[in-house]
Each structure stands twice: as C-alpha cells, then as structure tokens.
Amino acid sequence: MSVPNPAPGVSGHSGQSGQFAGHRRGSSGYRGVLVGLAAAGVATFAQLYSLQGVLPELAADLGISASSAALTVSAATLGLAVTVIPWSAAADRFGRLPVMRLAILAAVVLGLAVPLSPSLPVLLGLRFLEGAALGGIPAVALAYLSEEVSRLHAAVAAGTYVSGTTVGGLAGRILAAPLGELVNWRVGVAAVSLLAAGAAVVFMLTAPRQHGFAPVRRAAPGHGLAARLASNLRSPRLLALYLQGFLLMGGFVAVYNYLGFRLGAAPFGLPQGVASALFLAYLAGTWSSRAAGTLAARLRGGRKPVLLLSIAAMAAGLVLTLAENLPAVVAGLLVFTAGFFAAHSIASGWTPLLAREGRAQASSLYNLFYYTGSSLLGWAGGYCFQQGGWPSLVLFVGGLLLAAALVAVLVLRTGDVEPKPSKVQ
C-alpha cells in the first residue's frame, strides 16, 4: 500500500524512499498526536468507567445485587468490543481522524443521555450504545499513532497514549463517586459526561492532519477485511498479545468493580466518597505506562521482559490486597495498577508492529479481546466475590495472571520487531 509524501511544512521525516516516515520526537506534529490522543483517551475512558465509581449507590438506588450493578460497566465494554472491527474497517476507507471525530461526538451525546435512564434495562441499553460509539477511539488510535509517529519513538508514544487513558479512567471514577454519594449517581455520571465533552474539544483542535494514511478503496483479492482479520488471527504471537489483553483486563476490572463493596463492609466500613479516593491509584498507571515504553526501548530484550515484569508486579500487588489493613490494601492497589497499565502499554503498542498487514484490524482485535475480557471476566469475578469474599476473587484473578504469563513465556519472542536505530536524529 503506497504512502503519500509529507505535505509542505509537515514536521516529520522521510525514509530512504522519500515516503513520510512519521513525526519525530520533539516536533510539533509529534506533540499534536500525543496531546490529541491523550485527550481522546480521557474522553473515552472517563465515560466508559464512570459508573464503576458509583456502583454501590446505583445498586442501592435500584435495589439490585453487586454483580447486577456491574452489568452497567460490562454493557459499555461489550458494546465497545463488538464495534471495534467495524470502526477499524471504516477507518481504513475514510481515514483515522474522521472516524475518531465521529465516534467521540456520538459518545458524548449518548453519555449525556445515560443519567436520564428511568430503569435498569434502559440504562443497560444506553450504556451498550455509548460503548459502541466509544469503540471508534481505541479501535483506531494506535493505528493512527503508528502511521503518524516515527517507529523509533512508537513505544514511548503508545505509552503516552495509554497514560492518557489512565487519566480518563481516574477522572471518571474520582469525579462521579463523591458526587454520587453527595447527591446521587445520576449527577456524578452527568458531570463526567461534561468533562468528556471538554476533552473531545481538545482532541478536535490538537490532533494533526494525517499524512501516513492511504485509504483502502478496493482491496486486492485476498486482502479484504476478512483476509486481514484472518491473517492476524493466524499469527501465534498476535494471539498471545490478544490473550494478554483478555486475561489481564478481565482481572483488572474485576478488582476495581468489587473493591468498593469490600471497603464499604467490615472491617473497613469506609464511606463510598472516601473509598473512591483509592481510584487515585490510577496515577500509578499514568506513570508506569509511559515508563514501560521507555524501558522497552532501552532494554536489549525489548518488550517481552517488561511485559513479564509487569505481570509479576500485578501478582504482588494483588496478594497485598488480601490484608485487612488499609495501608497495605492501598499499597497493593498501587502496585497492581502500575503493573497492569505497564503490561497493557507494552501489549497494545506491540500489536500493530507485529501485524504484517491490516494494522487497524490487528489493534481492533486486541481491543475486541481486551474489552471482552473486561465484560465477561470483570462481571464473572462478582460471583467469586459473592460466594467466597475477597480471597475468592483474588484466587480468580491470580489464575488469570498466571495464564497470561505462561502464554507470554511460551509464545512471544524476546526482542521481536524492535525498531532499528537510525543514524538520523
């Protein structure tokens, strides 16, 4: 597929063939990509997980169980999961930026309607549609990034994008939770939707025009959407990365879905407004996601050892949350969160680089597995929690982490597809 030359004034560089080779670190185009995608990440993940911060209030208001309340989170992530591939197909034809702009506008409108839901079925339906609209951002963002940023800096740039998603996830929870306790969950969720609208405006204004994209009008025989998906699904290494997303995200969401219920009960007995402060642990992920990309770029072994170290950190943090001492639980949550976002940064940024064709589809499949894990495993963890308490949930999540580590050890290669250093700085 041909790639256009950079337009005059574009702050990128050209490869040996004269083709646009991506914005270099420090250029205005590089900064624009990162700021725009960070804002898109805030808008997306603030809305996606805003209800996670008010699940106890929502359950009490609607008279439903913890696992039923968690369906409001799963409905949105399921909507996202089933639409990432259609969004990526649209992005191949119409462009990355137009698709992301449409997705973020639709999501903001639907997000403003969610607090008006009169019943649980209506709420679940709106959340599914909101998630379906939000799918246009993660389905396309990393493909856009990989085309617009120099491969030399792709790991660091992907880490910066993921750090923006952590800020969004934190903002959605930390804003909704205290307002939900002070007024009601509807006011908390509405405030998050307004925050997302502001972040969407920043994205519209800062994301630079695409220069590394060439539209796919009519695919050659054997290179259509189905062929690109099949090619990615036949790759053992890509499947291994997809399983990282499925297993690690499922365990991560399970912990955050039910932690508020645990801290509200004995021996902690924390008010939900206070318990929601633990969502500040997301800041550990804001740091670790970028740090993981930087470390992977410097280490001889590349991404694989950083991924395994990140999973080990998740396991260590998870064990600490078993303590009935609040400082130990906080420390465990910080380590667990930092490990998760480091692992996600590595796996998601690695995915489009391993794809021989169909980068957008490769990233979309990662997101399909990732959010399916969030929807199914994050919800299923509730049954463990309701039947055996927090130790049962920790055992469930620990099994997911072990499975992810084994897949990475057995399938992924050390130093796989690392960008070669360039003499041009």
Secondary structure as UniProt FT lines:
FT   TURN            8..9
FT   STRAND          12..14
FT   TURN            16..17
FT   STRAND          20..23
FT   TURN            25..26
FT   HELIX           28..48
FT   HELIX           50..54
FT   HELIX           55..62
FT   HELIX           66..94
FT   HELIX           96..113
FT   HELIX           114..116
FT   HELIX           120..134
FT   TURN            135..140
FT   HELIX           141..148
FT   HELIX           151..153
FT   HELIX           154..182
FT   HELIX           185..206
FT   TURN            221..222
FT   HELIX           225..233
FT   HELIX           236..264
FT   TURN            266..268
FT   HELIX           272..275
FT   HELIX           276..281
FT   HELIX           282..298
FT   TURN            300..302
FT   HELIX           303..320
FT   TURN            321..322
FT   HELIX           326..354
FT   HELIX           359..411
FT   TURN            414..417
//
